[in-house]
């Protein structure tokens, strides 16, 4: 009798804990999504009036995003993150380099090949190049690149190699090979690096790095090595696509991207049309991870029944949350993003486009699922030394600048993507030798995280709308380049933040003396 009461009390306590966590996630998500919604509503009543069905669809999409993102973040906490940490620990405990290497290749390939964002981008590339670059070839090539660099990243942690030197060598190689590639391939390559580090892969990679690094004896090194794996892996996507361009029969990519807004005046039809395809993609995304977890559970983890069920529930919540989130983005946000960008550009007042672009970049990044995972882990790993809110502010400022520069590139003729990317990456790599190693890892991880499903869809749609209304713009090249720009600016913004922390720490040390 008393045991039964004790069990019931434990279950009630557990459910109350889950409810509190869910409410906390909901609060965070509301603060993230509401600013974007308010901006669109203000524009609707001022510069860019929207059709009634588009506006209602947008608001319904916002509702789906809020509910989906809340459930997703909860699922990541109890499902994806524990799996990554357990796998990282298992690899580190093996003390065998070949096991770490083999597992890195397998996990890197399967996680990347299942990332929904990568499939979306690859589908867009196939459509605008009329099949010259197939969706399958891009997904496979990028996944191979991710797998190779993820493995190198795990070796870096095991052998205590400095992250800044490794990143410098990789980006020098990208620069050298990129000279022989076309501008179309360059844009796709850098966009692929952002698309492949999406809502699913980032939590897993962060947890994997944390699992491997946490078993190292040097505490400071362990803290630093918890970050950087996502940044290294995403550079593999760039390298793979650029190498692919050297073997491609088509030297210069060409294509067309028609400006399309869903012709349906139905509010619910676009959501119903999107739901099956998105659900299928998410199942494909989670299946390799589930199978890998089951294999590890049988051979290595041997978790208790309760712990096993908790992780399985987490995977289910992750699935439901991602389906709702991506349905809301694709059915509710894309059309509105394109229409707002198109109508703003037609006003022929560039300053308005720049201002709205900056504001959208500033707030849309807050709604990225992986951003919350990254910033929370930064605060946890540094035991509160690096505040989550400060990282979010730096990240928002960086992405706001990225979208503004992208609008400049679209509206002003002869301004090209490499005019920003080349000096941007040079500055980023130089800063990596000046700031604490921890911030180098955080910054390059954030570069991949910033360009997730929310940013890549709404901002991409906005940019394509602006490009369509701008006579001198190339919709294909300028549209794809936006994700590359969004992935670049956090590298500088967060390393500058690291420089500020370094100067602040030195002043505190002097005062103590």
Secondary structure, DSSP 8 states (H G I E B T S, - for coil): -HHHHHHHHHHHHHHHHHHHHHHHHHHHHHHHHHHHHHHHHHHHTTT----HHHHHHHHHHHHHHHHHHHHHHHHIIIIIHHHHHHHHHHHHHH--HHHHHHHHHHHHHHHHHT-HHHHHHHHHHHHHTTTSS-HHHHHHHHHHHHHHHHHHHHHHHHHT--HHHHHHHHHHHHHHHHTTS-HHHHHHHHHHHHHTS-TTHHHHHHHHHHHHHTTSS-HHHHHHHTSSHHHHHHHHHHHHHHHHHHH-S-SS--------------SSHHHHHHHHHHHHHHHHHHHHHHHHHHHHIIIII---HHHHHHHHHHHHHHHHHHHHHHHHIIIIIHHHHHHHHHHHHHTT-HHHHHHHHHHHHHHHGGG-HHHHHHHHHHHHHTTTSS-HHHHHHHHHHHHHHHHHHHHHHHHSTT--THHHHHHHHHHHHHHTTTS-HHHHHHHHHHHHHHSSHHIIIIIHHHHHHHHHH-TT--HHHHHHHHHHHHHHHHHHHHHHHHHHHHHHHHHHHHHH-
